[in-house]
Amino acid sequence: MSAATIRVGDLVHVQGQERAVRDMKALPGRRKLLIFDGGATYLLSPASCLPAYRSQPCP
């Protein structure tokens, strides 16, 4: 996923760990600051892609 497609609740792989995106903040230059459960953060630039998946709600 990229900065343009990431959403709160997505699970992303960062530095060898799977983390849930708890919150995000838009930053200048189309960057996003991802805030994970536990308070860890990651700066995602528009050119970056992260391995991730989105859980689907049950019908």
N, C-alpha and C positions, 0 to 999 in steps of 0.2 A: 504494500500500500504506500501511497505517497502522501505528501502534505495536503494535497487537494482532495484525497478520498478517505483519509482516516476519520474515524468517528469514535465518540465516547462509547465504551463497551467493547471495542475491538481488542483482540488479543494479539500482541506483537512480540516478535523475538528480538531482543536487544541484549547484546553482550552475552549471548549464550543462555539467556533466561527468557521464559515466556512471562509477559507482564500484561495486565489488564489496564487499558486506558481509563482512568477515573475522571479526568478533566483535561481541557486543552485551552491554550491561550493563543490567539492570533498575534503574530509579531510582524514588524515591517519586513518587506521583501518576500511576502507570501510564505514565511516560515511559520511553524507552529511549535509551541512548547507543549510537549506531552507530559502529563502528570499521571503517574501510575499509583496503584494501590500501595500504601506504605510511604508515599511522599516522594519517591525517586522521580527525577525528571529526565527528559531527553529532548534535545533541540533537533527538529526535523526540518531540513531545508527543502525547497521545492524540487531539487534535483535528486534527492535521496529516495530510496525505496526500501521498505522493511518487509521481511516475511511476516505475514499476518493472516488471521482469519476472523471472520465475523460470525458469531453464533446467531442462528436463526430462531426466532420465537416459534413456539409450538402452535400449530393451527387450532 
